[in-house]
Amino acid sequence: MVPTQMFLTHGVGVHKEKLASFEEALRSAGVAYCNLVTVSSILPPNCKIIPRVRGEKLLNPGEITFCVMARSETNERNRLVSASIGVAIPTDRRAYGYLSEHHAHGETDEETGEYTEDLAAQMLATTLGVEFDPNIAWKEREQVFKMAGQIVRTQNITQSAIGKPHRWTTVVAFAVFIPEENIPKRRR
């Protein structure tokens, strides 16, 4: 089973109970009705990233659904939490790419998102043999990766929130894989 489609999504939940906060975050992300199974960080060859709205329509309640998930939570007032998924897509779509996940406290959306994009790109670059200096800033390294011509695109999806008093705050970000049997067959 190699997925050919996936979508990115994120959400936030706030509740007095930790588990209910997580459930609210899943609802916000549009995947609460699935049985989620987390997997590691490979973007399958030729896997198309589709819009969230279309992807949600291709899932069924109770279905085992594979995903890469980032999750962070707090019950501390004013504590900033963030969760992010980074994506690195190779120029040759027949090759596999990378997904990265990161969960943080005290990082903004931009910081967490850049970190996950950078991490995914670094993992892909090392498998492709692209030489780079890990000590330079992401924006400079991004240009090196793209000029090498082997990484066509990077992106991220990130959710952050600030903790509320006497409540749990949970943030999630996902790359959700669509089961092949759920994808409509094209008419000829």
N, C-alpha and C positions, 0 to 999 in steps of 0.2 A: 504494500500500500504506500504509494508516493503521491502526496497531495499535489494537485495542479492549480488550486486556487486558495487564497487566504485573504483575510481582511484584518485591518488594524482597528483597535478600539480602546477606549479608556473610560474611567468613571470614578466617582467619589461617593462615599456613603458616610453618614453621620448618625450615630445612635448611642444610647446609654450602654448598650451591650456590645461587646467586641464582635461577636459572631454576626449579630444583626447589622452592624456597621459594614462588615464585609459583604453580607447579602445585599445591602443597599448599593454598594459599589458595583457588584455584579449586575444588578438591575440597571444601574446607570450606564454600564458598559454594554448592555443588551445581551448578556450571555447567562443570566441567572437560571434560565430554564434548561441548561445543558449540564451534563456530568463532565466536568472539565478534567482532563488528564494533561499534566504539564510534561513537556518534552524539552530536549536541549536545543541547540542553537543553529540548526542547519536550515537554510532556505532552499527547498528542493529545486533542481534544475527545471527551467521552464514554468515555475510556479508564478502565476499571475496574481498581483495584488488588486483586489476588487474593492469597490466602495462598501463601507459598513452596511448601509441600508440593503444592498443586494445580498451581501453575505449573511446577514441575519435571517433573510427570507429562505436561505438554503439550509438552515439548521432546523432540527426537530426537537420538541420537548423530550427530555429524558435521554437524549442521544449521547453516547460517548463521543466527546469532542476534544481533539488534541489541540494544544495551544502552547505558546511560550508566554509565561505570565511574570509580570513584575508587580509586587505588592508591598506597600508600606503603610504603617498605621501608628497612631499615637493617641494617648488620652491626656496629653499635656496641653494646657492652654497655650495658645500662640506658637506651638511647635510646628515648623514647616516640614511637611513630608512630601515626597515625590516618588513616582514610579514611572519607568520609561522602557520602551522597546526600541532598539536601534536596528536598522536594516542596511545591509551592504549588498548590492546587486552587481554581479560580474557583467562585463560587456558581452561575453559569450554566454548567452542564456542557457546553453546546454550544460554549463558548469553550475555547481551549487554555490550559493551565497551564504551569508551569515545573518543571524538574528542575535541580538544581545539584550540582556535585561539588567536593569539597575534599580535599586531601591535605596532611597537616601533620606536623610534628615538634614535640614538646613540648606538645601540646594534649591535654587529657582528652577522653573520649567526649562529655561534656556540652558543653564548649567548641566542639568541632568540629561536633557535631550542631546546636547553636544557630546557629552561623555558617552552615551550609548551609541551614537552614530560613529564616533571615533573608535570605540571598542569593536564594533562590528566590522568597520573598515580595516582596522589593524589585523583582526583575525583572518579576514579574506585576503588581505595583502600578503600575509606570511604564507598562506597556502599557494598563492600565485607567484611567489618569488619576487614581489615588488620590494625594492630596497627603500627604507625610510628611516628617519631619525625619530625615535619615540620621544625624544626630549623637546621637540619643537611643538608649538601650539597647534591645536586641531585645525584651524583655518589654513595654516601653512601646509600641514600634512595632507589635508583634503586636496589641495591643489596638486601636490606630488602624486597622490593616488590617481587623480583624474587625468593628469598629464601622462601617466604611465599607460593610459588607454585600456586598462584591464578592469577597472571599477567604473561602471557607468553611472551609478546613482547611489546616494545614501539618503536616508530619511529617518525620522523618529516619530513616535507618538508618546506624549508625556502628559501626565496628570499630576498636579500638585494641589495641596490644600493646607490651610492653617488650622491646627487643633482648636477645638471649641471647649469651653469650660464644662466639666462634668459629662463629657461625651467622648466616645471613641470616634476618630476620623480615620477612614481607610481610603487609600487611593490605589487604583489598579491600572495597568496597561497590558494589552494583549496583542499577540499575533495569533489569530484563530484560523486553523486549517479546516477547509470544507471537505467532508467525506466525498470521495469520487462518485459514489452512487447517488449523491444528492444533486449533482450537477446535471441539468437538463441536457439531453442529447440534441445536437443540432439537426434540424430537418434538412434534407437534401433536395 
